[in-house]
Amino acid sequence: MTASVFVSVMPDGLTQPFSVGERTHQPDTLAAEQSFQLGIGEMLVDLTDADFSGEGVEKVSATVGMGELRLVVPEDVRVTVKASGGAGELLAFDSNEGGTQTSRGGTILDETFTYGPEGTEEDIIVDAEVGLGQITIRTGAAQ
């Protein structure tokens, strides 16, 4: 029974469902598409120090099966975050849409948030997904 519940909430794109623990990813470049995954646990993806080519849109995917995904995006770059989850909560701080804090909870979560200067083309697209758990998105330095 437990195994079937575990498998049913795993995101489709998760290729490492049995990786467990705490992970921190702070890429220094976004020149190629980046993909970060964790099966169970807590993962931080901090994009604030990443140098990106500025030629076209850079893509990042961050996926957690069960647990918490914390995403930190740069303040001076146009970022679109497509956040989704099977069940849990989405918290977005200081997005262009929600002001100080936007919170959504429940099942089948699917929200898009933008960050950075208004009226500019997007530089980074992040696909953030959690099967069961929480996604927290904020700007600035990791906390």
C-alpha positions in Angstrom: 0.0 0.0 0.0 2.7 2.5 1.0 4.7 1.8 -2.2 1.6 2.4 -4.4 0.9 5.8 -2.7 4.6 6.8 -3.1 4.6 5.9 -6.8 1.2 7.7 -7.4 2.5 11.1 -6.2 5.9 11.0 -8.0 6.2 13.6 -10.8 6.5 12.2 -14.3 9.9 13.8 -14.9 11.5 12.3 -11.8 14.2 9.8 -12.9 15.8 9.4 -9.5 12.8 8.6 -7.2 14.8 6.9 -4.5 17.4 9.6 -3.9 16.9 10.8 -0.4 18.3 13.7 1.8 19.1 17.3 1.6 20.5 18.9 -1.6 21.8 22.4 -2.4 22.4 23.5 -6.0 23.9 26.9 -6.7 24.9 26.8 -10.4 27.4 29.3 -11.6 26.2 29.1 -15.2 23.0 28.5 -17.1 24.6 28.2 -20.5 22.9 24.8 -21.0 19.6 23.5 -19.7 19.9 22.6 -16.0 18.0 19.8 -14.3 17.9 19.2 -10.5 16.1 16.2 -8.9 15.5 14.7 -5.5 13.2 11.8 -4.6 12.5 12.5 -1.0 13.8 15.3 1.2 14.6 19.0 0.9 16.2 20.7 -2.1 17.4 24.3 -2.5 18.0 25.6 -6.0 19.6 29.1 -5.8 20.0 30.8 -9.2 21.1 34.2 -7.9 24.8 33.8 -8.8 24.3 32.0 -12.1 25.7 33.6 -15.1 23.5 33.0 -18.1 24.3 33.6 -21.8 21.6 36.3 -22.3 21.1 34.8 -25.8 17.7 33.3 -25.8 15.8 31.9 -22.8 17.6 29.6 -20.4 15.7 26.6 -19.0 15.9 25.1 -15.5 13.9 22.2 -14.1 13.7 21.4 -10.4 11.8 18.3 -9.2 11.2 16.8 -5.8 9.0 13.7 -5.4 8.1 14.2 -1.7 9.4 17.0 0.5 10.3 20.6 0.0 11.7 22.5 -2.9 13.0 26.0 -2.2 13.8 28.1 -5.3 15.7 31.4 -5.1 15.7 33.6 -8.3 17.7 36.7 -9.1 16.1 40.1 -8.7 17.4 41.8 -11.8 16.6 39.1 -14.3 13.1 38.3 -15.8 12.2 34.8 -14.6 9.1 32.8 -15.2 8.4 30.0 -12.7 5.9 27.3 -13.7 5.2 25.6 -10.3 3.1 22.5 -10.1 2.4 19.7 -7.6 0.2 16.7 -7.0 -0.7 17.8 -3.4 0.8 20.3 -1.0 1.4 24.1 -1.0 3.0 26.8 -3.2 4.4 29.9 -1.5 5.6 32.7 -3.7 7.2 35.7 -2.2 7.6 39.1 -4.0 6.3 37.9 -7.4 5.1 40.4 -9.9 1.6 38.9 -9.6 1.1 38.5 -5.9 3.0 41.2 -4.1 4.5 40.2 -0.8 3.2 36.6 -0.5 1.0 34.3 -2.5 0.0 31.0 -1.0 -1.9 28.1 -2.7 -2.7 24.8 -1.1 -4.5 21.6 -2.0 -4.3 19.0 -4.8 -3.3 19.4 -8.4 -1.5 22.7 -8.1 -0.5 24.5 -11.2 0.6 28.2 -11.0 2.9 30.5 -13.0 4.8 33.4 -11.3 7.0 36.0 -12.8 9.9 37.9 -11.2 12.2 40.7 -12.3 11.8 43.9 -14.4 8.4 44.5 -16.0 8.3 45.0 -19.7 11.4 43.0 -20.5 11.6 39.6 -22.2 12.0 36.6 -20.0 15.6 35.4 -19.5 15.0 32.2 -17.5 12.1 29.7 -17.3 12.0 27.4 -14.3 9.8 24.3 -14.2 9.4 23.6 -10.5 7.5 20.4 -9.5 6.8 18.6 -6.3 4.7 15.4 -6.1 3.8 15.8 -2.5 5.1 18.7 -0.4 5.9 22.4 -0.7 7.4 24.7 -3.2 8.8 28.1 -1.9 9.9 30.7 -4.4 11.7 34.0 -3.4 14.1 36.5 -4.8 17.5 37.5 -3.4 20.0 35.5 -1.4 19.1 32.0 -0.1 17.6 31.9 3.3 
